[in-house]
Amino acid sequence: MSQTTIATRDGTTTTLTEETVEAFHQSLRGPLLSPTDEGFEEATRIWNGMIEKTPALVVRPTGTADVVAAVNFARDHGLLLSVKGGGHNIAGTALADGGLTIDMSRLRGVLVDPEERIATAQAGCLLGDLDRETQLHGLATPCGFVSETGLAGLTLGGGFGYLTRRFGWAVDNLLEVEIVTADGRVRQPSREENPDLFWAIRGAGHNFGVVTSFTYRLHEVGPTIYGGLIAWPFDRANEVLEAYRELTAEAPRELAVFLILLRAPPVPFVPEEAVGELACAMTVCYSGDPDDAEAALEPIRALDDPVMDLLGERPYVQQQSYLDATEPKGDHYYWKTEFAAELSDDLLSTARELAAENPIPDGQIVFAHIGGALNEHSDDDGAVNNRDARFAYGAAGRWAPDDPEGDAYREWVRDAWEELRPYSTGGNYINFQTVDESEERIWATYGDNFARLVEVKEKYDPENVFRVNRNIQPE
């Protein structure tokens, strides 16, 4: 490699000599890539095509030792540093523009102990990797609902999915991590060891180092569940919204139902005659006793004459990938979301009106029912906060990279969010925050836990080495 101009943490650039870069390269087992190298494009390709960032260098570790070398190199040279797991973060925090990115995607091992009901997964794993291995034993942990999502990013921001009502946030099921902190030390925080760091990792973990592996508590789930998708014409929105409110108020925790107001997309499971038509859809996952499934779904079945009914028994791993086709890699994504404690009349009517006028062909108004186990923890059990949340909701936009209406679509999502925001609990989900979020939104995410997060940041990363994220700045 020749000399390299690279971004620094203070917002300037520095030039690394060829000898310096080569010495760094020789300290690694995995490759060190520059923009002209084969494999660079793959290492820097992320899900949200709206993000345009190009690192100067990318490390692709083969193990923890490479991560230590990369962190030490970035710290000692004052370089802008980012960490890429699955690259699925909507704000594009996986890439350090002009800086050094650690791409963890080669580290995808999963080790399951079915007797102890725990699994340890490396930081490059996608949700599908973890589900595939744990489901061999009829076990699972609550981690998302799109199989291509990176396990690390989802977990470090809290993490919710179809199993959250039963078992809480992903971080409520986290037992231990291995992390390389800014000083280059390898630590294994848990509730017993480095408990302050473990507390902070559970919700704001992007700020405190490079997590190389996660150990989760597992639960009996599947391998077969009852779920899928069902939808009704939009002219029945009032009826469907009221039924959804009643259903979510009484549903057993084994039942998770997400409500989506959208134009039916051209994906394999949507009938051709329904494509492009406004609809009220529910994605359903019942993970309890199969004999009780029909009783649990009776309120949904009472909404007869659906335009589409794809509910039935299916493998849990299939349920976890059911929505993958609706989030193709490379499209532009822009979301604005909140948490709600209840579905008021005004919130539901506002959602219905926004869905009816939504100009984005692939735009959605979404409600995810997550209330249950997470509400039983104290507000300071992990940094994740938002323990009063029973629904995550908001406006979501998706469009092709060459769509000339992109700016208008983004503006519509922002305006829709302003109309939906008054019904919020005041918090929001850090993993859904877009690239243009204010510092105030980050503070609001953590509520009363924010001041404690600053203290932990000052202890473990006083120079803010890890800042390409939803940043908690040391004082």
C-alpha positions in Angstrom: 0.0 0.0 0.0 1.1 3.6 -0.7 0.7 6.4 1.9 -2.9 6.9 3.0 -4.8 10.1 3.8 -7.3 9.2 6.5 -9.9 11.1 8.6 -9.1 11.8 12.2 -11.3 12.1 15.3 -10.9 15.8 15.4 -12.5 16.3 12.0 -9.2 16.8 10.0 -7.1 14.3 8.1 -3.7 12.9 8.5 -1.3 11.1 6.2 -0.1 7.6 7.1 3.2 6.6 5.5 3.4 3.4 3.5 5.6 1.9 6.2 3.1 2.7 8.9 0.2 1.2 7.0 2.3 -1.9 6.1 3.3 -2.4 9.7 -0.3 -2.3 10.7 -1.1 -4.7 7.9 1.5 -7.2 9.2 0.0 -7.1 12.7 -3.2 -8.5 11.4 -4.3 -12.0 10.5 -7.2 -10.8 8.4 -7.0 -8.4 5.4 -6.5 -4.7 5.4 -8.3 -3.1 2.4 -8.2 0.2 0.7 -10.8 1.4 -1.9 -8.8 -0.1 -4.8 -8.5 -3.5 -3.3 -10.7 -6.5 -4.2 -13.2 -7.1 -1.5 -13.4 -3.5 -0.5 -16.9 -3.0 -2.0 -18.3 -6.0 -0.3 -16.8 -5.0 3.0 -18.4 -1.5 2.8 -21.8 -2.4 1.3 -24.5 -1.6 3.7 -28.3 -2.0 3.7 -29.5 1.6 3.5 -28.5 2.9 0.0 -29.1 6.5 1.1 -25.8 6.5 3.0 -22.8 7.5 1.0 -19.6 6.9 3.0 -16.3 5.5 1.9 -13.7 4.6 4.6 -10.0 5.0 3.7 -9.2 1.6 5.2 -11.1 -1.5 6.3 -9.9 -4.2 8.6 -11.7 -7.6 8.3 -10.7 -9.4 11.5 -10.5 -13.2 11.8 -10.6 -13.0 15.6 -10.3 -10.8 18.6 -6.6 -10.2 18.3 -7.2 -8.4 15.0 -9.8 -6.2 16.7 -7.3 -5.3 19.4 -4.7 -4.3 16.8 -7.2 -2.2 15.0 -8.5 -0.4 18.1 -4.9 0.3 19.2 -3.9 1.6 15.8 -7.0 3.9 15.6 -6.5 5.2 19.1 -2.8 5.8 18.8 -3.1 7.7 15.5 -6.3 9.6 16.4 -8.3 8.0 13.6 -12.0 8.2 13.0 -13.2 4.6 13.7 -16.4 2.7 13.1 -17.5 -0.9 13.6 -19.6 -2.8 11.0 -21.6 -5.8 12.0 -24.4 -6.6 9.6 -24.4 -3.1 8.2 -28.2 -2.8 8.7 -28.3 0.4 10.8 -30.5 2.9 9.1 -28.2 5.8 9.9 -25.2 4.1 8.3 -23.1 4.2 11.5 -21.3 1.1 10.3 -18.9 3.2 8.1 -16.4 5.8 9.1 -16.3 8.2 6.2 -12.7 8.7 5.2 -11.6 6.8 8.3 -11.0 3.2 9.5 -13.8 0.7 9.6 -13.6 -2.7 11.4 -15.8 -5.0 9.4 -16.8 -7.9 11.6 -18.7 -9.9 8.9 -16.2 -12.8 8.8 -16.9 -13.6 12.4 -20.2 -15.6 12.2 -19.8 -18.5 14.5 -22.5 -19.6 16.9 -22.1 -22.1 19.8 -25.2 -23.4 21.5 -25.3 -25.2 24.8 -28.8 -26.8 24.8 -28.5 -28.2 28.3 -27.7 -24.8 29.9 -29.9 -23.0 27.3 -27.3 -20.5 26.3 -25.8 -19.4 23.0 -22.6 -17.5 22.2 -22.6 -15.7 18.8 -19.8 -13.8 17.2 -20.4 -10.2 16.3 -20.6 -10.7 12.5 -23.7 -12.9 12.8 -27.0 -12.0 11.3 -30.2 -12.9 13.1 -30.7 -15.8 10.7 -27.4 -17.3 11.8 -28.4 -17.4 15.5 -31.9 -18.6 14.8 -30.7 -21.4 12.5 -28.4 -22.8 15.2 -30.6 -22.4 18.2 -33.7 -23.8 16.4 -31.8 -27.1 16.0 -32.6 -27.5 19.7 -36.1 -25.8 19.7 -34.6 -22.7 21.4 -34.6 -19.0 20.6 -34.0 -15.6 22.1 -35.8 -12.3 21.2 -33.8 -10.8 18.4 -35.6 -8.9 15.6 -37.9 -9.9 12.8 -35.7 -9.6 9.6 -33.2 -12.3 9.3 -30.6 -10.1 7.4 -30.3 -7.7 10.4 -26.9 -7.7 12.1 -27.1 -9.3 15.6 -24.6 -7.0 17.1 -26.2 -3.7 16.2 -29.6 -4.8 17.1 -28.6 -6.1 20.5 -26.4 -3.2 21.5 -29.4 -0.8 20.9 -31.8 -2.9 23.0 -33.4 -5.2 20.4 -37.0 -6.3 20.0 -38.8 -8.9 17.9 -41.7 -11.3 17.9 -40.6 -12.8 21.2 -40.2 -9.6 23.1 -43.6 -9.7 24.7 -42.6 -13.0 26.3 -39.0 -12.5 27.1 -38.2 -8.7 27.0 -35.6 -6.8 25.1 -32.7 -8.7 23.5 -30.5 -7.1 26.2 -32.7 -8.5 28.9 -31.5 -11.9 27.7 -27.9 -11.0 27.4 -25.7 -12.8 29.9 -22.2 -11.7 28.9 -20.2 -10.1 26.1 -16.6 -10.1 25.1 -15.6 -6.5 24.2 -12.4 -4.7 23.2 -12.5 -1.3 24.9 -10.7 1.9 23.8 -7.6 1.0 25.8 -7.2 -2.2 23.8 -8.1 -4.4 26.7 -10.3 -7.5 26.2 -13.0 -7.6 28.9 -16.0 -9.9 29.6 -18.6 -7.8 31.3 -21.6 -9.4 33.0 -23.7 -8.6 35.9 -20.9 -9.8 38.1 -17.8 -8.6 36.2 -17.5 -4.9 35.2 -21.2 -4.5 36.0 -21.1 -0.8 35.1 -19.9 -1.5 31.6 -22.4 -4.4 31.2 -25.2 -2.0 32.3 -24.2 0.5 29.7 -23.7 -2.0 26.9 -27.3 -3.1 27.3 -28.8 -0.3 25.3 -25.9 2.0 24.4 -23.3 -0.5 23.6 -22.1 1.0 20.4 -20.4 3.7 22.5 -18.0 1.6 24.6 -15.9 -0.7 22.4 -16.0 -3.4 19.8 -18.1 -6.3 21.1 -16.7 -9.5 19.6 -19.2 -12.0 21.0 -22.6 -12.1 22.8 -23.9 -14.8 25.2 -27.6 -15.1 25.4 -30.2 -16.8 27.5 -32.4 -19.1 25.4 -36.0 -20.2 25.7 -38.1 -23.0 24.4 -39.6 -21.8 21.1 -40.7 -23.7 18.0 -39.3 -25.2 15.9 -42.9 -24.7 14.6 -45.0 -21.6 15.4 -48.3 -20.3 14.0 -47.9 -17.1 12.1 -47.6 -15.3 8.8 -49.5 -12.4 7.3 -53.2 -11.4 6.9 -54.6 -8.3 5.4 -57.9 -6.4 4.7 -58.9 -3.7 2.3 -58.1 -0.2 3.6 -61.8 0.8 3.5 -62.1 -1.3 6.6 -59.4 0.6 8.4 -61.6 1.8 11.3 -62.8 -1.7 12.0 -59.3 -3.2 11.7 -57.7 -0.5 13.9 -60.3 -1.0 16.7 -59.9 -4.7 16.5 -56.1 -4.3 16.8 -56.5 -2.2 19.9 -58.8 -4.7 21.5 -56.6 -7.6 20.5 -53.4 -6.1 21.9 -55.1 -5.2 25.2 -56.0 -8.8 25.8 -53.6 -11.0 23.8 -51.5 -13.6 25.6 -47.8 -12.9 25.6 -47.2 -15.8 23.3 -49.0 -13.7 20.6 -47.2 -10.8 18.9 -49.0 -8.9 16.2 -47.5 -6.0 14.2 -50.0 -3.7 12.3 -48.8 -2.2 9.0 -50.8 0.3 6.9 -49.4 0.2 3.4 -49.8 -0.4 -0.3 -49.4 -4.1 -0.8 -45.9 -4.6 -2.2 -45.0 -6.8 -5.3 -43.4 -9.6 -3.2 -44.0 -13.4 -3.7 -46.6 -13.8 -0.9 -48.9 -11.0 -2.1 -51.7 -11.9 -4.6 -51.2 -10.1 -7.9 -54.6 -8.4 -7.7 -53.7 -6.9 -4.3 -50.4 -5.3 -5.4 -50.4 -1.5 -5.1 -53.7 -1.4 -3.2 -54.0 0.2 0.2 -54.4 -2.4 2.9 -54.3 -3.0 6.6 -52.0 -5.9 7.3 -51.0 -7.8 10.4 -47.9 -9.9 10.7 -48.6 -12.5 13.3 -46.4 -14.8 15.4 -48.0 -17.1 18.0 -45.1 -19.0 19.7 -47.1 -20.8 22.4 -48.8 -24.2 22.6 -50.0 -25.1 19.1 -53.3 -26.4 20.6 -54.0 -22.8 21.8 -53.2 -21.0 18.6 -56.7 -20.8 17.2 -58.1 -19.5 20.5 -55.4 -16.8 20.6 -56.1 -15.7 17.0 -59.9 -15.7 17.4 -60.1 -11.9 17.4 -58.2 -11.8 14.2 -60.3 -14.5 12.6 -63.4 -12.5 13.6 -62.3 -9.9 11.0 -63.6 -12.1 8.2 -63.2 -11.7 4.4 -59.5 -10.7 4.4 -58.0 -9.9 1.0 -55.1 -12.1 1.9 -54.7 -14.8 4.6 -51.3 -16.5 4.8 -51.6 -17.6 8.5 -50.6 -21.1 9.3 -48.1 -23.3 11.0 -44.6 -22.6 9.8 -41.0 -23.0 11.1 -39.9 -20.2 13.4 -36.9 -19.6 11.2 -39.2 -19.0 8.2 -41.3 -16.5 10.3 -38.1 -14.7 11.1 -37.3 -14.2 7.4 -40.9 -13.6 6.3 -40.4 -9.8 5.9 -36.9 -10.0 4.3 -38.3 -9.4 0.8 -39.9 -6.1 1.9 -36.4 -4.6 2.9 -34.1 -5.2 -0.1 -30.5 -4.1 0.3 -29.5 -0.9 -1.5 -32.9 0.9 -1.5 -33.2 4.3 0.3 -34.7 4.0 3.8 -35.9 6.8 6.1 -37.9 6.2 9.3 -39.1 8.3 12.1 -40.5 6.4 15.1 -41.7 6.7 18.7 -42.9 4.6 21.6 -46.4 4.6 22.9 -48.0 3.2 26.1 -51.5 3.0 24.6 -53.4 3.3 21.3 -55.6 6.3 21.8 -58.5 7.3 19.5 -56.5 10.3 18.3 -53.4 8.2 17.6 -55.3 5.6 15.6 -57.2 8.2 13.6 -54.0 10.2 12.8 -52.4 7.0 11.7 -55.3 6.1 9.4 -55.3 9.6 7.8 -51.6 9.6 7.2 -51.7 6.1 5.6 -54.5 7.3 3.3 -52.5 10.2 2.0 -49.0 8.6 2.1 -47.4 9.5 -1.3 -44.6 7.0 -1.0 -45.4 3.8 -3.0 -43.5 1.7 -0.5 -44.3 3.8 2.6 -45.8 2.5 5.7 -47.4 3.5 9.0 -46.4 0.8 11.5 -47.3 -0.4 15.0 -45.3 -3.1 16.7 -46.8 -4.6 19.9 -44.0 -5.2 22.3 -45.6 -4.7 25.7 -45.2 -7.4 28.3 -42.0 -8.8 29.8 -39.9 -5.6 29.1 -42.3 -3.6 31.3 -41.6 -5.7 34.3 -38.0 -4.5 34.6 -37.0 -1.4 36.4 -36.1 1.7 34.4 -32.4 1.4 35.3 -32.1 -2.4 34.4 -29.7 -1.7 31.6 -29.3 1.6 29.7 -32.0 0.6 27.3 -34.7 2.5 29.3 -38.2 2.9 27.7 -39.7 0.4 30.1 -43.1 2.1 29.8 -43.3 1.2 26.0 -46.0 -1.1 24.8 -45.9 -0.2 21.2 -43.2 1.0 18.8 -44.8 3.1 16.0 -44.0 5.6 13.3 -43.7 6.4 9.6 -41.3 4.4 7.4 -40.3 5.3 3.8 -38.5 3.2 1.2 -37.8 4.1 -2.4 -35.4 3.3 -5.2 -32.1 5.2 -5.3 -33.0 6.9 -8.6 -36.4 8.0 -7.6 -36.6 11.8 -8.2 -39.2 12.2 -5.4 -36.8 11.1 -2.7 -36.4 14.5 -1.1 -40.2 14.9 -1.0 -40.7 11.5 0.4 -38.2 12.2 3.2 -40.0 15.5 4.0 -43.4 13.6 4.1 -42.0 11.1 6.7 -40.7 14.0 8.8 -44.1 15.7 8.7 -46.0 12.5 9.4 -43.8 11.9 12.4 -44.6 15.4 13.7 -48.2 14.5 13.6 -47.7 11.1 15.4 -45.2 12.4 17.9 -47.7 13.9 20.4 -48.8 10.4 21.4 -45.3 9.2 22.4 -44.1 8.2 25.8 -41.2 10.6 25.2 -38.6 7.9 24.3 -37.7 6.4 21.0 -35.8 3.3 19.7 -32.1 4.1 19.2 -31.8 1.5 16.4 -34.4 3.3 14.3 -32.9 6.8 14.6 -32.0 8.3 11.2 -28.8 10.1 10.2 -30.2 13.5 10.9 -31.3 13.0 14.5 -30.6 15.7 17.1 -28.6 15.2 20.2 -31.8 15.8 22.1 -33.3 12.7 20.6 -30.4 10.6 21.8 -30.7 12.1 25.3 -34.5 11.4 25.3 -33.8 7.7 24.3 -32.1 7.1 27.6 -34.1 9.4 29.9 -32.8 9.4 33.4 -30.1 6.9 32.5 -28.3 9.4 30.3 -26.2 11.0 33.0 -25.0 7.6 34.2 -24.1 6.7 30.6 -21.8 9.8 30.4 -20.0 8.6 33.6 -19.4 5.2 32.1 -18.3 6.7 28.9 -15.7 8.9 30.7 -14.4 5.8 32.5 -14.0 3.5 29.5 -13.7 5.8 26.5 -12.6 9.3 27.7 -11.2 10.3 24.3 -14.4 9.2 22.5 -12.6 6.8 20.3 -16.0 5.2 19.6 -18.0 8.1 18.2 -19.4 7.0 14.9 -22.7 5.9 16.5 -25.6 7.5 18.4 -22.9 9.1 20.5 -22.7 9.5 24.2 -20.0 12.2 24.6 -17.7 12.2 27.6 -17.6 15.6 29.3 
